């Protein structure tokens, strides 16, 4: 029977990952195989007791309700549920951090001849992000050598295209303007010329490749060939201008932890084949693909990054060294321009709890006792490999111990 919609990818992983991995693990870089396997197994176990859980009970209730278990999630970007939650929370948090000035969203691509290099060594993608920042720093230097202009750049690394092929590229959110060495905001005055973007991007990428293989004749010949083949430079798309901080955070958040394919694009899965579709980038037309399940698994698993891989880079005004000062200057700039004190006095957003998210989504309190309508008590937290890391009986035993010495410690907060 055909399957589609919510949970279909996890179902495919449960049914076929072990067999796929036994046959095809060698197709992935040896340094990342353990990370890939760990990520997939956690995704399969996400939301089950295998990853641990918190247990809630209504202590002393005469109705004797069943305990409530809240299973822990995998928190992996590969997982559809966790990836979306992470992206939503990140975008909401960034609204306080992104400067309230116009930004431009740009995409910096890598030609197909170099993609395997990054497939075999994902950490080189972080160096690629730094090269995006170099493009804008050099442009600012050319605009005014004396004013020492500095833009704000946030980069997000992506490795997949709509067709699921390995296609590494960098999404960049760039301020349309810069601060000078006198702390004055200087507007960019419109687009950075495409010709400059493409050719300068090509140069910094190929210079970087050359530095990795300084004495390799084949690499030098490839570099020369790429200059000839891409005479106009590597493709850069400066596609969208975004006015406010809220829109900029939401827009770039779409690219942060998005899984390689949304489940609504899977039309059918029959146990042997996966039928999915994507929209062609150039024509805008829908393309349907039907592939064997092992091919589909390779297509999505190849995009799992190594453990602790840094997806987001912050440069210029957004770097840790410069950010706080730039934020103060630009908040004052916004206040002088709009007379809105909210740009100066920021309010920190508190992360929503599991209970708050469930009430918001389903209009029902998950911890409310169905008998006495009192909030249930946390009685234990269990983690694999550790066992019970918290149990309410430990508190009872601790209190009894202190009472023997006629001293009862204060109740712990939280």
C-alpha positions, -999 to 999 in steps of 0.1 A, spaced: 0 0 0 13 34 -9 25 57 19 31 95 19 30 124 43 41 127 79 66 101 91 73 84 58 110 92 58 114 77 93 95 47 81 119 43 52 149 46 75 135 20 99 128 -5 72 159 -1 50 188 17 67 205 -13 82 206 -32 49 216 0 30 244 7 54 258 -28 53 261 -26 15 269 11 9 287 26 39 320 26 19 305 52 -4 308 78 23 340 95 36 355 72 62 359 101 87 322 108 88 307 73 87 303 70 125 286 104 126 262 95 98 253 62 114 248 78 148 226 106 133 203 82 114 199 59 144 190 88 166 165 100 140 148 66 139 146 66 178 135 102 180 105 106 203 107 71 217 118 59 252 151 47 236 165 82 238 152 88 274 122 103 289 107 124 317 79 107 338 51 127 353 25 115 378 -3 130 399 10 121 433 -17 114 459 -45 116 434 -74 93 443 -82 87 406 -49 69 400 -43 83 365 -18 66 342 17 82 343 26 107 315 58 101 296 76 128 276 101 111 254 132 131 244 140 141 208 171 136 188 177 173 181 192 165 147 190 187 117 185 155 96 153 148 115 122 164 100 105 172 133 136 184 152 150 203 121 119 223 117 117 231 155 153 242 155 148 264 125 117 281 139 134 288 172 166 301 156 146 324 133 126 338 162 158 343 183 176 361 154 149 388 153 167 404 183 201 400 168 198 410 132 203 447 126 171 466 115 186 477 82 180 465 47 197 432 38 203 413 5 200 376 2 227 361 -21 236 326 -31 272 316 -40 276 284 -59 303 259 -67 308 244 -102 302 207 -106 339 200 -113 347 209 -77 318 194 -58 334 160 -51 362 178 -33 337 191 -7 318 158 -6 350 141 6 359 169 31 329 188 45 351 209 68 364 227 37 329 242 34 336 263 65 366 278 47 342 285 17 320 306 40 350 327 50 357 334 14 321 348 9 330 374 36 363 381 18 343 391 -13 325 418 5 355 430 25 375 435 -6 345 453 -23 343 477 7 381 483 5 377 492 -32 348 516 -24 369 536 1 403 527 14 403 555 40 369 549 56 376 512 65 340 502 57 326 471 74 294 452 63 275 425 83 274 390 68 257 359 79 263 327 59 245 294 59 260 263 43 238 241 21 248 209 3 216 199 -16 197 212 -46 160 206 -52 168 173 -70 187 161 -39 221 160 -58 252 170 -38 254 207 -47 273 227 -21 265 264 -20 265 293 5 234 314 13 245 348 25 225 376 43 244 408 37 236 443 51 230 468 23 254 493 38 284 494 61 298 512 91 329 533 86 357 541 110 338 571 123 308 549 133 287 564 105 263 543 84 271 543 47 244 531 23 256 506 -4 239 527 -31 222 497 -47 235 464 -61 271 453 -60 278 446 -97 272 410 -108 304 410 -128 324 418 -97 305 392 -76 310 364 -100 346 370 -109 358 378 -74 340 347 -60 357 326 -87 391 340 -77 388 335 -40 375 299 -44 402 289 -69 430 306 -49 417 285 -19 418 253 -39 453 261 -50 465 266 -14 452 232 -5 472 215 -33 501 238 -40 523 213 -58 497 192 -76 500 197 -114 466 181 -121 449 206 -97 467 235 -114 455 224 -148 420 221 -135 421 256 -121 433 270 -154 406 251 -172 379 265 -149 390 300 -156 386 293 -193 354 274 -190 338 300 -167 350 332 -183 323 352 -166 331 338 -131 312 313 -109 274 318 -106 261 342 -79 225 350 -74 217 382 -55 180 374 -56 161 392 -28 162 425 -9 148 423 26 139 454 45 134 446 83 151 424 108 121 402 113 118 394 76 156 389 73 156 364 102 126 345 89 140 344 53 175 331 62 160 307 88 143 288 59 178 276 48 193 268 82 182 233 92 158 224 65 159 187 57 170 178 21 134 170 11 101 180 27 78 150 33 49 166 13 70 161 -18 70 124 -14 40 111 -35 43 74 -28 65 48 -11 56 12 -18 85 -6 1 107 -8 -30 105 26 -48 101 62 -37 82 86 -59 89 123 -52 88 156 -71 106 189 -72 103 222 -90 129 228 -117 149 260 -108 151 273 -144 117 263 -159 96 264 -128 80 231 -139 73 201 -117 97 172 -122 87 137 -110 113 111 -100 107 74 -91 138 58 -76 147 26 -58 146 30 -20 184 25 -16 191 53 -42 167 75 -23 185 68 10 219 77 -5 204 109 -19 193 121 15 220 106 38 248 122 17 238 156 31 243 147 68 271 169 81 299 157 105 292 160 142 297 196 155 298 210 119 292 247 119 264 256 95 262 293 103 291 318 99 291 354 112 315 380 98 321 417 97 296 436 119 280 402 129 313 388 142 316 382 179 343 409 182 323 437 165 287 428 170 279 445 204 293 479 194 277 478 160 243 469 176 245 499 199 253 522 170 226 509 147 200 509 174 207 546 180 207 552 143 172 536 141 159 556 170 171 589 154 155 579 121 121 566 134 119 578 170 109 543 181 124 535 214 119 497 208 150 497 187 171 508 217 154 488 245 154 452 234 133 425 252 148 390 255 125 363 242 122 333 265 124 298 249 90 281 250 87 250 271 73 216 259 41 223 279 37 258 263 42 244 228 17 216 233 -9 241 247 -3 264 218 -6 236 192 -34 215 206 -51 238 231 -47 212 257 -24 210 288 -5 177 285 3 177 322 -32 183 336 -45 154 356 -78 141 341 -92 134 375 -83 162 399 -73 187 372 -41 195 390 -7 198 373 11 165 374 45 162 392 78 154 376 88 121 393 118 110 372 141 115 343 157 85 326 186 86 301 201 56 282 236 48 296 229 66 329 196 52 341 176 74 365 194 107 366 166 122 387 139 105 408 116 122 434 123 94 459 159 105 461 146 139 474 124 121 500 154 100 512 176 131 513 150 150 535 147 120 559 185 119 562 187 156 572 157 152 596 177 127 617 201 156 623 172 180 630 180 200 598 160 203 566 177 219 536 158 245 516 139 231 486 158 234 454 146 258 428 132 245 395 
